[in-house]
Amino acid sequence: SQTIHQWPATLVQPVGSPLSLECTVEGTSNPNLYWYRQAAGRGLQLLFYSVGIGQISSEVPQNLSASRPQDRQFILSSKKLLLSDSGFYLCAWDMAGGTEAFFGQGTRLTVV
Amino acid sequence: AQRVTQPEKLLSVFKGAPVELKCNYSYSGSPELFWYVQYSRQRLQLLLRHISRESIKGFTADLNKGETSFHLKKPFAQEEDSAMYYCALGAGYQKVTFGTGTKLQVIP
């Protein structure tokens, strides 16, 4: 069966520090991978998606970047965190745009 | 371009009252529509999809291509239905697009 792992679950980082959130998928090949930010009142905002290794599409301009070094690994990064980067981040995968998406447990990031 | 609109950020209903969570979409081709739900302290998960035409936990949703809508309905709300609900649009091999979500609050 397919599973998705996302870590860490919670993270507190000082302003200006780097960030690396990791997401891995098991039990499937060549998934589409997504990073979302979930915010109260703003819902689910797509940050990045990837249809293959090294292929990253950015949906919104921001202080974050994403990379896909392996088929089932998706990393969300920042060189210098801002206070506004605080939020709840979700990783997800699906096999194509028209199928069910599966979500990780999420990471609560607090920038102090 | 794909777009999903959920006009209500918060919907409060009394237990036993009917529920309708609105969703409208914009897509030029043949869409696939989904409803996802996130209960407190649980991960976001699929509730139902239009192609299966099934009823999950008493919820149903009918795709209305003329009105480009996919509203989620339940005749009698229960307290355990309180959650965040997202409407989503998938189209072929393009990325899935989510609405901004509606928080359903069922008042005992």
Backbone of each chain as ProteinMPNN parsed JSONL, in Angstrom:
{"seq_chain_A": "SQTIHQWPATLVQPVGSPLSLECTVEGTSNPNLYWYRQAAGRGLQLLFYSVGIGQISSEVPQNLSASRPQDRQFILSSKKLLLSDSGFYLCAWDMAGGTEAFFGQGTRLTVV", "coords_chain_A": {"N_chain_A": [[0.845, -1.186, 0.0], [0.264, 2.326, -0.469], [2.029, 4.957, 1.15], [2.576, 8.073, 2.835], [5.047, 10.119, 4.135], [5.829, 12.737, 6.292], [7.949, 15.119, 7.672], [9.582, 17.422, 9.994], [6.962, 17.051, 12.536], [6.383, 19.276, 14.069], [7.955, 22.472, 14.263], [10.141, 24.906, 15.417], [11.647, 27.819, 14.571], [14.214, 30.332, 14.417], [13.961, 33.685, 13.097], [15.476, 34.246, 9.98], [16.897, 31.913, 9.887], [17.699, 28.782, 8.191], [15.503, 26.493, 6.379], [14.222, 23.193, 6.118], [11.969, 20.992, 5.047], [10.83, 17.712, 4.8], [9.449, 15.271, 2.626], [8.303, 12.082, 1.881], [7.258, 9.452, -0.276], [5.879, 6.231, -0.351], [5.514, 3.073, -2.017], [4.619, 3.637, -4.569], [5.205, 4.81, -7.928], [6.647, 7.524, -9.729], [4.925, 9.686, -8.812], [2.749, 12.604, -8.765], [3.735, 15.392, -6.904], [3.088, 17.558, -4.155], [3.272, 20.675, -2.386], [1.522, 22.301, 0.1], [0.18, 25.171, 1.819], [-1.644, 25.589, 4.685], [-3.94, 27.738, 5.941], [-5.831, 29.474, 8.35], [-8.852, 30.826, 7.325], [-7.808, 31.281, 4.86], [-7.618, 28.927, 3.654], [-6.534, 26.19, 1.636], [-3.571, 26.558, 0.191], [-1.806, 26.195, -2.729], [1.61, 25.73, -3.022], [3.91, 24.615, -4.347], [4.317, 22.29, -7.05], [5.143, 19.089, -8.474], [5.833, 17.151, -11.274], [7.71, 15.32, -11.873], [11.119, 14.089, -11.387], [13.267, 16.696, -10.519], [11.594, 18.535, -11.714], [9.881, 21.324, -11.053], [7.175, 23.351, -10.231], [6.194, 26.583, -9.432], [3.673, 28.129, -7.598], [3.063, 30.476, -6.255], [4.722, 33.557, -5.619], [7.358, 33.704, -3.279], [9.184, 33.27, -0.203], [10.161, 30.753, -0.258], [11.402, 27.584, -1.503], [11.394, 24.632, -3.573], [12.409, 21.232, -4.01], [13.077, 18.253, -5.865], [14.793, 15.718, -5.489], [14.771, 12.984, -5.784], [12.601, 10.402, -7.108], [10.477, 9.93, -5.304], [10.681, 11.805, -3.33], [10.27, 14.912, -1.821], [11.15, 18.169, -1.156], [10.847, 20.975, 0.893], [12.141, 24.18, 1.165], [14.001, 26.919, 2.658], [16.214, 29.661, 2.564], [16.458, 31.755, 4.318], [14.371, 32.251, 6.874], [11.283, 34.002, 7.292], [9.129, 35.873, 9.494], [6.568, 35.72, 8.488], [6.494, 33.281, 7.296], [5.57, 31.434, 9.01], [3.303, 28.801, 9.696], [1.053, 26.148, 8.66], [2.117, 23.373, 7.002], [1.526, 21.233, 4.301], [2.197, 18.178, 2.718], [1.507, 16.399, -0.271], [0.377, 13.775, -2.509], [-0.47, 12.51, -5.772], [-1.549, 10.427, -8.537], [-2.228, 11.493, -10.894], [-3.812, 14.423, -12.229], [-6.487, 13.867, -12.059], [-7.16, 12.068, -10.054], [-7.492, 10.695, -6.717], [-6.038, 12.578, -4.075], [-3.458, 12.191, -1.673], [-2.625, 12.978, 1.617], [-0.002, 14.166, 3.775], [0.693, 14.252, 7.33], [1.29, 16.794, 8.035], [3.185, 19.799, 8.886], [3.773, 21.904, 11.524], [4.964, 24.99, 11.453], [6.693, 27.387, 13.234], [7.925, 30.545, 13.232], [10.163, 32.45, 14.989]], "CA_chain_A": [[0.0, 0.0, 0.0], [1.011, 3.572, -0.544], [2.043, 5.809, 2.341], [3.294, 9.329, 2.704], [5.661, 10.536, 5.388], [6.215, 14.14, 6.289], [8.56, 15.478, 8.957], [9.064, 17.071, 11.319], [5.561, 17.4, 12.798], [6.414, 20.66, 14.545], [9.282, 23.063, 14.139], [10.253, 26.307, 15.834], [12.904, 28.294, 14.02], [14.376, 31.789, 14.499], [13.986, 34.453, 11.853], [16.771, 34.259, 9.314], [17.497, 30.575, 9.842], [17.248, 28.004, 7.033], [14.409, 25.543, 6.586], [14.142, 22.028, 5.251], [10.902, 20.048, 5.365], [10.965, 16.608, 3.876], [8.262, 14.456, 2.376], [8.599, 10.918, 1.05], [6.127, 8.603, -0.613], [6.246, 4.823, -0.538], [4.525, 2.198, -2.623], [4.17, 4.077, -5.879], [6.28, 5.376, -8.747], [6.356, 8.71, -10.528], [3.728, 10.425, -8.386], [2.769, 14.063, -8.691], [3.954, 15.772, -5.51], [2.598, 18.907, -3.881], [3.398, 21.333, -1.085], [0.463, 23.266, 0.368], [0.138, 25.824, 3.118], [-3.021, 25.665, 5.156], [-4.057, 28.866, 6.863], [-7.209, 29.787, 8.721], [-9.413, 31.914, 6.535], [-7.245, 31.317, 3.503], [-7.77, 27.591, 3.095], [-5.408, 25.378, 1.181], [-2.876, 27.297, -0.857], [-0.758, 25.416, -3.385], [2.891, 26.433, -3.108], [4.716, 24.001, -5.402], [3.993, 20.929, -7.441], [6.171, 18.465, -9.29], [5.362, 15.982, -12.025], [8.823, 14.404, -12.067], [12.391, 14.464, -10.767], [13.841, 17.951, -10.989], [10.585, 19.405, -12.329], [9.179, 22.038, -9.996], [6.39, 24.516, -10.638], [5.864, 27.427, -8.294], [2.366, 28.754, -7.789], [3.017, 31.817, -5.679], [6.054, 34.07, -5.267], [7.514, 33.647, -1.836], [10.519, 33.084, 0.337], [10.406, 29.322, -0.177], [11.723, 26.855, -2.736], [11.157, 23.202, -3.465], [13.262, 20.405, -4.846], [12.696, 16.84, -5.957], [16.028, 15.045, -5.869], [14.451, 11.602, -6.131], [11.229, 10.25, -7.599], [9.47, 9.937, -4.251], [11.127, 12.711, -2.281], [9.948, 16.311, -2.132], [11.701, 18.951, -0.056], [10.496, 22.404, 0.95], [13.303, 24.831, 1.773], [14.183, 28.359, 2.667], [17.563, 30.034, 3.009], [16.289, 32.64, 5.469], [12.962, 32.301, 7.214], [10.639, 35.236, 7.715], [8.025, 35.637, 10.423], [5.372, 35.407, 7.714], [6.539, 31.89, 6.836], [4.898, 30.582, 9.995], [2.067, 28.237, 9.185], [0.916, 24.696, 8.633], [2.5, 22.944, 5.666], [1.076, 19.89, 3.966], [2.69, 17.521, 1.521], [0.498, 15.505, -0.833], [0.718, 13.15, -3.786], [-1.479, 11.782, -6.527], [-0.954, 9.831, -9.724], [-2.548, 12.373, -12.016], [-4.705, 15.457, -11.72], [-7.874, 13.45, -11.901], [-7.323, 10.991, -9.083], [-7.481, 11.082, -5.312], [-4.778, 13.046, -3.499], [-3.201, 11.694, -0.325], [-1.932, 14.021, 2.349], [0.771, 13.89, 4.963], [0.128, 14.744, 8.58], [1.522, 18.226, 8.131], [4.22, 20.356, 9.747], [3.456, 23.219, 12.094], [6.187, 25.788, 11.511], [6.607, 28.665, 13.934], [9.148, 31.33, 13.103], [10.17, 33.38, 16.134]], "C_chain_A": [[0.882, 1.238, 0.0], [0.927, 4.33, 0.769], [2.844, 7.059, 2.059], [3.795, 9.754, 4.077], [6.114, 11.977, 5.263], [6.796, 14.451, 7.657], [9.389, 16.744, 8.845], [7.597, 17.465, 11.474], [5.449, 18.846, 13.276], [7.843, 21.166, 14.482], [9.217, 24.519, 14.574], [11.634, 26.788, 15.404], [13.013, 29.809, 14.187], [14.354, 32.428, 13.118], [15.395, 34.447, 11.283], [17.446, 32.908, 9.237], [16.991, 29.83, 8.608], [16.155, 27.019, 7.413], [14.547, 24.378, 5.623], [13.071, 21.1, 5.786], [10.939, 18.952, 4.327], [9.684, 15.774, 3.805], [8.686, 13.285, 1.494], [7.343, 10.075, 0.875], [6.632, 7.189, -0.83], [5.13, 4.083, -1.27], [3.987, 2.636, -3.958], [5.353, 4.671, -6.628], [5.771, 6.558, -9.542], [5.076, 9.434, -10.109], [3.867, 11.908, -8.693], [2.909, 14.41, -7.204], [3.618, 17.243, -5.32], [3.045, 19.378, -2.495], [2.29, 22.377, -0.996], [0.739, 23.961, 1.698], [-1.324, 25.991, 3.482], [-3.096, 26.764, 6.194], [-5.524, 29.159, 7.123], [-7.685, 30.981, 7.909], [-8.891, 31.992, 5.121], [-7.235, 29.945, 2.867], [-6.462, 26.95, 2.709], [-4.77, 26.08, -0.013], [-1.761, 26.441, -1.436], [0.497, 26.256, -3.515], [3.71, 25.919, -4.289], [4.098, 22.674, -5.803], [5.037, 20.422, -8.413], [5.599, 17.24, -9.973], [6.485, 14.988, -12.29], [10.087, 14.921, -11.406], [12.921, 15.748, -11.385], [12.863, 18.914, -11.619], [9.728, 20.032, -11.233], [8.429, 23.219, -10.604], [5.991, 25.275, -9.385], [4.567, 28.162, -8.571], [2.319, 30.18, -7.282], [4.438, 32.279, -5.372], [6.207, 34.119, -3.753], [8.974, 33.426, -1.484], [10.926, 31.612, 0.364], [10.792, 28.752, -1.532], [11.461, 25.387, -2.506], [12.111, 22.467, -4.393], [12.768, 18.971, -4.814], [13.927, 16.078, -6.429], [15.831, 13.578, -6.268], [12.966, 11.496, -6.478], [10.182, 10.424, -6.507], [9.86, 10.821, -3.071], [10.893, 14.15, -2.709], [10.351, 17.145, -0.928], [11.287, 20.412, -0.191], [11.595, 23.116, 1.737], [13.163, 26.34, 1.8], [15.596, 28.652, 3.135], [17.491, 30.894, 4.265], [14.809, 32.798, 5.769], [12.527, 33.702, 7.643], [9.529, 34.89, 8.708], [6.77, 35.181, 9.676], [5.378, 33.987, 7.156], [5.894, 30.935, 7.839], [3.594, 30.063, 9.414], [2.084, 26.722, 9.245], [1.128, 24.231, 7.204], [2.123, 21.476, 5.451], [1.74, 19.412, 2.691], [1.607, 16.57, 1.025], [1.016, 14.878, -2.117], [-0.529, 12.626, -4.451], [-0.819, 11.245, -7.792], [-1.259, 10.61, -10.99], [-3.562, 13.37, -11.493], [-6.105, 14.967, -11.437], [-8.101, 12.328, -10.915], [-7.227, 11.539, -7.668], [-6.085, 11.523, -4.89], [-4.668, 12.536, -2.07], [-2.285, 12.68, 0.392], [-1.108, 13.478, 3.505], [0.101, 14.496, 6.18], [0.359, 16.239, 8.774], [2.642, 18.595, 9.079], [3.782, 21.729, 10.222], [4.767, 23.971, 12.27], [5.898, 27.103, 12.216], [7.948, 29.359, 13.818], [9.121, 32.412, 14.178], [11.305, 34.394, 16.007]], "O_chain_A": [[2.047, 1.215, 0.398], [-0.116, 4.345, 1.423], [3.681, 7.093, 1.157], [3.047, 9.745, 5.055], [6.703, 12.38, 4.259], [6.214, 14.096, 8.681], [9.847, 17.108, 7.762], [7.053, 18.153, 10.61], [4.508, 19.55, 12.911], [8.803, 20.409, 14.624], [8.34, 25.269, 14.145], [12.655, 26.238, 15.816], [12.001, 30.506, 14.107], [14.683, 31.797, 12.113], [16.376, 34.621, 12.005], [18.477, 32.774, 8.579], [15.966, 30.204, 8.039], [15.911, 26.747, 8.589], [14.937, 24.548, 4.467], [13.235, 20.493, 6.844], [11.061, 19.212, 3.13], [8.959, 15.609, 4.785], [9.351, 13.479, 0.476], [6.489, 10.001, 1.759], [7.69, 6.981, -1.423], [3.955, 4.429, -1.152], [3.004, 2.077, -4.443], [6.379, 4.996, -6.03], [4.618, 6.591, -9.972], [4.24, 9.759, -10.952], [4.979, 12.41, -8.861], [2.271, 13.789, -6.354], [3.835, 18.065, -6.21], [3.177, 18.585, -1.563], [2.133, 23.22, -1.879], [1.423, 23.431, 2.573], [-2.131, 26.473, 2.687], [-2.397, 26.725, 7.206], [-6.353, 29.096, 6.215], [-7.009, 32.006, 7.821], [-9.459, 32.685, 4.277], [-6.892, 29.796, 1.694], [-5.432, 27.136, 3.356], [-5.365, 26.177, -1.086], [-0.867, 26.008, -0.709], [0.459, 27.362, -4.053], [4.152, 26.701, -5.131], [3.438, 22.014, -5.0], [5.722, 21.195, -9.083], [4.963, 16.397, -9.339], [6.247, 13.928, -12.869], [10.128, 16.053, -10.924], [13.014, 15.877, -12.606], [13.255, 20.008, -12.024], [8.948, 19.347, -10.571], [8.985, 23.986, -11.39], [5.516, 24.694, -8.41], [4.383, 28.745, -9.64], [1.596, 31.008, -7.836], [5.266, 31.488, -4.919], [5.292, 34.528, -3.039], [9.858, 33.401, -2.341], [11.947, 31.27, 0.96], [10.541, 29.36, -2.572], [11.321, 24.947, -1.364], [12.557, 22.996, -5.411], [12.126, 18.537, -3.857], [14.087, 15.822, -7.623], [16.639, 13.013, -7.005], [12.18, 12.393, -6.174], [9.121, 11.0, -6.748], [9.412, 10.6, -1.945], [11.265, 14.557, -3.81], [9.939, 16.857, 0.196], [11.373, 20.999, -1.269], [11.937, 22.703, 2.845], [12.354, 26.943, 1.095], [16.117, 27.962, 4.011], [18.333, 30.79, 5.157], [14.077, 33.416, 4.995], [13.277, 34.462, 8.254], [9.053, 33.755, 8.752], [6.007, 34.355, 10.176], [4.375, 33.537, 6.602], [5.699, 29.757, 7.54], [2.872, 30.787, 8.729], [2.995, 26.105, 9.797], [0.405, 24.645, 6.298], [2.369, 20.614, 6.294], [1.835, 20.148, 1.709], [0.87, 15.999, 1.829], [1.959, 15.373, -2.734], [-1.525, 12.332, -3.789], [0.332, 11.57, -8.085], [-0.626, 10.411, -12.027], [-4.116, 13.175, -10.412], [-6.837, 15.583, -10.661], [-9.155, 11.692, -10.946], [-6.917, 12.713, -7.463], [-5.083, 10.929, -5.288], [-5.662, 12.458, -1.348], [-1.296, 13.15, -0.169], [-1.459, 12.477, 4.129], [-0.925, 15.167, 6.073], [-0.31, 16.873, 9.591], [3.009, 17.82, 9.962], [3.461, 22.606, 9.419], [5.579, 23.631, 13.131], [4.982, 27.837, 11.845], [8.976, 28.834, 14.248], [8.173, 33.191, 14.265], [11.467, 35.252, 16.875]]}, "seq_chain_B": "AQRVTQPEKLLSVFKGAPVELKCNYSYSGSPELFWYVQYSRQRLQLLLRHISRESIKGFTADLNKGETSFHLKKPFAQEEDSAMYYCALGAGYQKVTFGTGTKLQVIP", "coords_chain_B": {"N_chain_B": [[-8.163, 28.287, -17.443], [-8.025, 26.421, -14.397], [-10.314, 26.679, -11.708], [-11.598, 26.817, -8.435], [-14.265, 27.594, -6.393], [-15.282, 28.293, -3.184], [-17.68, 29.775, -1.571], [-18.316, 30.241, 1.108], [-16.704, 30.757, 4.156], [-17.222, 29.898, 6.674], [-19.715, 27.831, 7.971], [-22.446, 27.515, 9.941], [-24.62, 25.311, 11.487], [-27.529, 23.893, 13.062], [-27.695, 20.856, 14.903], [-29.19, 18.149, 13.24], [-30.301, 19.73, 11.299], [-30.513, 20.522, 7.747], [-27.64, 20.403, 5.572], [-25.679, 22.27, 3.338], [-22.903, 22.639, 1.489], [-21.34, 24.875, -0.5], [-19.939, 24.745, -3.784], [-18.346, 25.902, -6.596], [-17.054, 25.626, -9.887], [-14.546, 26.26, -12.393], [-13.779, 25.308, -15.5], [-12.794, 24.268, -18.701], [-12.941, 21.786, -19.915], [-13.758, 18.312, -19.383], [-14.454, 17.858, -16.152], [-13.188, 16.37, -13.084], [-14.566, 16.044, -9.995], [-14.126, 16.498, -6.475], [-14.666, 16.017, -2.961], [-12.967, 16.865, -0.06], [-12.175, 16.2, 3.366], [-11.309, 17.422, 6.577], [-11.016, 16.414, 9.704], [-10.82, 17.418, 13.152], [-7.52, 17.344, 14.278], [-6.817, 15.338, 12.514], [-5.594, 13.97, 9.405], [-5.974, 15.508, 6.196], [-8.387, 14.131, 4.044], [-9.927, 12.147, 1.473], [-13.385, 12.544, 0.876], [-15.606, 12.158, -0.891], [-16.131, 11.427, -4.418], [-17.168, 12.641, -7.592], [-17.474, 10.84, -9.695], [-18.023, 8.37, -8.672], [-20.46, 8.522, -7.544], [-21.455, 8.063, -4.967], [-22.663, 7.759, -1.564], [-21.298, 9.026, 1.274], [-20.978, 8.764, 4.676], [-23.473, 9.861, 4.861], [-23.373, 12.067, 3.249], [-23.82, 13.586, 0.064], [-23.079, 14.533, -3.3], [-23.778, 16.222, -6.221], [-22.806, 16.592, -9.542], [-23.293, 19.403, -11.389], [-23.236, 20.342, -14.454], [-24.284, 22.385, -15.97], [-24.617, 24.528, -14.21], [-22.111, 24.605, -13.307], [-21.414, 23.479, -10.786], [-20.822, 21.779, -7.651], [-22.101, 20.986, -5.197], [-22.03, 20.052, -1.775], [-24.05, 17.951, 0.168], [-26.162, 17.18, 2.965], [-28.841, 15.662, 4.59], [-29.436, 15.721, 7.362], [-27.664, 17.157, 9.78], [-24.922, 16.106, 11.82], [-23.156, 16.174, 14.969], [-20.575, 15.171, 14.735], [-19.927, 15.797, 12.19], [-18.723, 18.19, 12.09], [-16.092, 19.947, 10.781], [-13.367, 20.75, 8.519], [-13.975, 21.43, 5.172], [-13.047, 20.769, 1.86], [-13.42, 21.525, -1.501], [-12.469, 20.079, -4.585], [-10.858, 20.094, -7.772], [-10.021, 18.042, -10.397], [-8.324, 17.475, -13.411], [-7.737, 15.607, -16.047], [-4.338, 15.221, -16.664], [-3.479, 17.379, -15.327], [-2.623, 19.435, -12.489], [-4.257, 18.947, -9.357], [-6.754, 21.128, -8.161], [-7.627, 23.037, -5.402], [-10.368, 24.387, -3.497], [-10.816, 27.197, -1.25], [-11.837, 26.27, 1.071], [-14.351, 25.36, 3.509], [-15.441, 25.835, 6.732], [-17.315, 23.746, 8.633], [-19.582, 23.968, 11.175], [-21.318, 22.281, 13.523], [-23.906, 22.819, 15.608], [-24.803, 21.732, 18.796]], "CA_chain_B": [[-7.517, 27.952, -16.182], [-8.898, 25.777, -13.424], [-10.607, 27.463, -10.525], [-12.623, 26.281, -7.555], [-14.735, 28.634, -5.484], [-16.14, 27.941, -2.058], [-17.978, 31.135, -1.119], [-18.493, 30.358, 2.56], [-15.572, 30.339, 4.974], [-17.784, 29.244, 7.857], [-21.134, 27.51, 7.909], [-22.923, 26.996, 11.224], [-25.979, 24.759, 11.432], [-27.905, 23.137, 14.246], [-27.771, 19.397, 14.756], [-30.452, 17.74, 12.657], [-30.667, 20.618, 10.188], [-29.836, 20.162, 6.494], [-26.362, 21.053, 5.294], [-25.251, 22.392, 1.943], [-21.64, 23.354, 1.315], [-21.333, 25.25, -1.911], [-18.705, 24.678, -4.56], [-18.46, 26.169, -8.027], [-15.763, 25.435, -10.536], [-14.343, 26.799, -13.729], [-12.891, 24.448, -16.301], [-13.354, 24.187, -20.049], [-13.067, 20.402, -20.367], [-14.568, 17.446, -18.522], [-13.768, 17.855, -14.853], [-13.475, 15.4, -12.031], [-14.729, 16.82, -8.77], [-13.941, 15.771, -5.237], [-14.755, 16.705, -1.674], [-12.052, 16.382, 0.96], [-12.565, 16.614, 4.696], [-10.275, 17.339, 7.601], [-11.524, 16.47, 11.066], [-9.85, 17.961, 14.095], [-6.366, 16.513, 14.614], [-6.633, 14.256, 11.544], [-5.092, 14.476, 8.137], [-6.936, 15.754, 5.128], [-8.672, 12.867, 3.348], [-11.014, 12.182, 0.506], [-14.726, 12.224, 1.359], [-16.267, 11.495, -2.009], [-15.818, 11.931, -5.753], [-18.424, 12.654, -8.345], [-17.592, 9.735, -10.635], [-18.499, 7.169, -8.011], [-21.877, 8.777, -7.219], [-21.748, 7.347, -3.739], [-22.978, 8.546, -0.379], [-20.358, 8.724, 2.34], [-21.373, 9.38, 5.945], [-24.719, 10.578, 4.637], [-23.139, 13.182, 2.338], [-23.88, 13.374, -1.368], [-22.77, 15.715, -4.106], [-24.113, 16.018, -7.629], [-22.15, 17.495, -10.465], [-24.211, 20.122, -12.263], [-22.378, 20.979, -15.454], [-24.909, 23.629, -16.433], [-24.337, 25.571, -13.224], [-20.713, 24.363, -12.902], [-21.42, 23.382, -9.33], [-20.661, 20.455, -7.047], [-22.418, 21.272, -3.802], [-22.059, 18.912, -0.852], [-25.298, 18.035, 0.921], [-26.532, 16.143, 3.925], [-30.175, 16.054, 5.049], [-29.503, 15.949, 8.802], [-26.29, 17.325, 10.287], [-24.549, 15.503, 13.091], [-22.052, 16.903, 15.587], [-19.297, 14.648, 14.235], [-19.671, 16.34, 10.853], [-17.945, 19.422, 12.227], [-14.768, 19.739, 10.168], [-13.035, 21.636, 7.406], [-14.294, 20.749, 3.928], [-12.452, 21.364, 0.669], [-13.826, 21.054, -2.822], [-11.279, 20.012, -5.432], [-11.074, 19.842, -9.202], [-8.923, 17.395, -11.087], [-8.638, 17.458, -14.827], [-6.729, 14.917, -16.827], [-3.028, 15.11, -16.031], [-3.116, 18.638, -14.703], [-2.618, 19.376, -11.033], [-5.548, 19.114, -8.7], [-6.948, 22.483, -7.648], [-8.515, 23.049, -4.25], [-10.983, 25.631, -3.066], [-10.248, 27.751, -0.018], [-12.347, 25.526, 2.211], [-15.462, 25.842, 4.341], [-15.488, 25.206, 8.045], [-18.671, 23.403, 9.05], [-19.74, 23.899, 12.622], [-22.635, 21.78, 13.866], [-24.227, 23.26, 16.966], [-25.644, 20.719, 19.436]], "C_chain_B": [[-8.532, 27.31, -15.228], [-9.117, 26.689, -12.229], [-11.721, 26.803, -9.744], [-12.984, 27.361, -6.545], [-15.634, 28.044, -4.423], [-16.474, 29.265, -1.373], [-18.061, 31.32, 0.384], [-17.246, 29.895, 3.294], [-16.06, 29.538, 6.172], [-19.269, 29.031, 7.654], [-21.525, 26.874, 9.237], [-24.358, 26.541, 11.075], [-26.256, 24.044, 12.739], [-27.952, 21.651, 13.914], [-29.162, 19.024, 14.244], [-30.915, 18.603, 11.498], [-29.964, 20.166, 8.908], [-28.579, 20.997, 6.291], [-26.148, 21.13, 3.791], [-23.998, 23.243, 1.901], [-21.483, 23.621, -0.174], [-19.936, 25.161, -2.533], [-19.033, 24.959, -6.022], [-17.077, 26.062, -8.652], [-15.734, 26.098, -11.901], [-13.326, 25.922, -14.438], [-13.548, 24.207, -17.639], [-13.585, 22.765, -20.527], [-14.008, 19.614, -19.474], [-13.884, 17.3, -17.168], [-14.062, 16.608, -14.033], [-13.492, 16.176, -10.721], [-14.678, 15.934, -7.545], [-14.323, 16.666, -4.056], [-13.79, 16.019, -0.715], [-12.502, 16.933, 2.302], [-11.381, 16.484, 5.645], [-10.929, 17.514, 8.961], [-10.415, 16.948, 11.985], [-8.774, 16.927, 14.403], [-6.191, 15.308, 13.686], [-6.145, 14.834, 10.229], [-6.233, 14.669, 7.147], [-7.151, 14.468, 4.337], [-9.865, 13.033, 2.43], [-12.334, 11.794, 1.163], [-15.505, 11.518, 0.251], [-15.842, 12.147, -3.325], [-17.039, 11.776, -6.639], [-18.573, 11.426, -9.234], [-18.152, 8.481, -9.974], [-19.96, 7.29, -7.589], [-22.296, 8.034, -5.945], [-22.111, 8.325, -2.629], [-22.047, 8.091, 0.735], [-20.775, 9.489, 3.586], [-22.619, 10.248, 5.781], [-24.591, 11.773, 3.704], [-23.273, 12.729, 0.886], [-23.498, 14.665, -2.066], [-23.046, 15.378, -5.56], [-23.424, 17.06, -8.485], [-23.191, 18.108, -11.393], [-23.38, 20.906, -13.264], [-22.968, 22.295, -15.953], [-24.601, 24.793, -15.506], [-22.876, 25.531, -12.766], [-20.606, 24.332, -11.377], [-21.275, 21.934, -8.885], [-20.884, 20.628, -5.548], [-22.509, 19.986, -2.994], [-23.273, 19.039, 0.059], [-25.442, 16.882, 1.896], [-27.868, 16.548, 4.531], [-30.244, 16.406, 6.53], [-28.087, 16.007, 9.372], [-26.11, 16.652, 11.64], [-23.331, 16.228, 13.65], [-20.704, 16.448, 15.038], [-18.999, 15.098, 12.809], [-18.865, 17.632, 10.909], [-16.516, 19.181, 11.763], [-14.54, 20.826, 9.125], [-13.261, 20.855, 6.121], [-13.708, 21.509, 2.74], [-13.034, 20.708, -0.575], [-12.593, 21.074, -3.722], [-11.648, 19.61, -6.845], [-9.835, 19.186, -9.777], [-9.282, 17.271, -12.549], [-7.493, 16.81, -15.592], [-5.425, 14.791, -16.07], [-2.568, 16.434, -15.447], [-3.208, 18.497, -13.185], [-4.025, 19.553, -10.5], [-5.601, 20.512, -8.092], [-7.969, 22.446, -6.521], [-9.155, 24.414, -4.069], [-10.365, 26.071, -1.748], [-10.829, 27.111, 1.24], [-13.505, 26.198, 2.926], [-15.425, 25.094, 5.66], [-16.942, 24.985, 8.427], [-18.699, 23.237, 10.564], [-21.169, 23.455, 12.915], [-22.888, 22.055, 15.343], [-25.167, 22.252, 17.626], [-27.003, 21.269, 19.866]], "O_chain_B": [[-9.724, 27.617, -15.256], [-8.202, 27.389, -11.795], [-12.679, 26.29, -10.324], [-12.109, 27.962, -5.922], [-16.624, 27.378, -4.726], [-15.633, 29.819, -0.665], [-17.896, 32.432, 0.883], [-16.777, 28.776, 3.085], [-15.388, 28.612, 6.627], [-19.989, 29.931, 7.222], [-21.001, 25.825, 9.612], [-25.211, 27.289, 10.597], [-25.332, 23.635, 13.442], [-28.219, 21.259, 12.778], [-30.175, 19.514, 14.744], [-31.845, 18.225, 10.784], [-28.931, 19.499, 8.974], [-28.47, 22.127, 6.765], [-26.405, 20.17, 3.064], [-24.029, 24.427, 2.237], [-21.493, 22.702, -0.993], [-18.92, 25.458, -1.904], [-19.905, 24.315, -6.605], [-16.066, 26.371, -8.021], [-16.768, 26.444, -12.473], [-12.171, 25.813, -14.025], [-14.754, 23.964, -17.699], [-14.357, 22.555, -21.463], [-14.935, 20.168, -18.884], [-12.831, 16.67, -17.072], [-15.042, 15.899, -14.26], [-12.537, 16.879, -10.39], [-15.119, 14.785, -7.563], [-14.304, 17.894, -4.146], [-13.782, 14.797, -0.567], [-13.126, 17.991, 2.377], [-10.567, 15.567, 5.534], [-11.344, 18.613, 9.328], [-9.233, 16.892, 11.645], [-9.075, 15.783, 14.745], [-5.49, 14.358, 14.035], [-6.269, 16.032, 9.974], [-7.301, 14.068, 7.264], [-6.184, 13.787, 3.995], [-10.689, 13.932, 2.593], [-12.393, 10.826, 1.921], [-16.002, 10.409, 0.442], [-15.282, 13.243, -3.353], [-17.847, 10.869, -6.442], [-19.698, 11.006, -9.504], [-18.701, 7.618, -10.659], [-20.619, 6.289, -7.312], [-23.379, 7.451, -5.883], [-21.9, 9.534, -2.735], [-22.016, 6.913, 1.092], [-20.908, 10.712, 3.558], [-22.79, 11.246, 6.481], [-25.588, 12.426, 3.396], [-22.881, 11.616, 0.534], [-23.585, 15.749, -1.49], [-22.588, 14.352, -6.063], [-23.457, 18.254, -8.189], [-23.892, 17.387, -12.103], [-22.883, 21.992, -12.966], [-22.231, 23.212, -16.317], [-24.354, 25.91, -15.96], [-22.462, 26.336, -11.932], [-19.817, 25.057, -10.773], [-21.563, 20.999, -9.632], [-19.973, 20.439, -4.743], [-23.004, 18.966, -3.475], [-23.508, 20.093, 0.65], [-24.929, 15.783, 1.69], [-28.012, 17.695, 4.953], [-31.013, 17.282, 6.923], [-27.398, 14.988, 9.427], [-27.011, 16.632, 12.478], [-22.561, 16.827, 12.899], [-19.79, 17.258, 14.893], [-17.926, 14.808, 12.28], [-18.381, 18.11, 9.883], [-15.819, 18.315, 12.291], [-15.387, 21.686, 8.885], [-12.783, 19.728, 5.994], [-13.853, 22.726, 2.63], [-13.121, 19.484, -0.67], [-11.768, 21.983, -3.63], [-12.616, 18.886, -7.078], [-8.729, 19.713, -9.657], [-10.432, 16.99, -12.886], [-6.424, 17.396, -15.759], [-5.412, 14.3, -14.942], [-1.395, 16.592, -15.11], [-3.802, 17.548, -12.673], [-4.865, 20.217, -11.108], [-4.603, 21.01, -7.572], [-9.053, 21.883, -6.677], [-8.588, 25.446, -4.426], [-9.496, 25.394, -1.201], [-10.364, 27.38, 2.348], [-13.626, 27.423, 2.949], [-15.384, 23.864, 5.689], [-17.711, 25.94, 8.533], [-17.935, 22.464, 11.14], [-22.122, 24.165, 12.595], [-22.161, 21.572, 16.211], [-26.223, 21.948, 17.073], [-27.819, 20.532, 20.42]]}, "name": "protein", "num_of_chains": 2, "seq": "SQTIHQWPATLVQPVGSPLSLECTVEGTSNPNLYWYRQAAGRGLQLLFYSVGIGQISSEVPQNLSASRPQDRQFILSSKKLLLSDSGFYLCAWDMAGGTEAFFGQGTRLTVVAQRVTQPEKLLSVFKGAPVELKCNYSYSGSPELFWYVQYSRQRLQLLLRHISRESIKGFTADLNKGETSFHLKKPFAQEEDSAMYYCALGAGYQKVTFGTGTKLQVIP"}
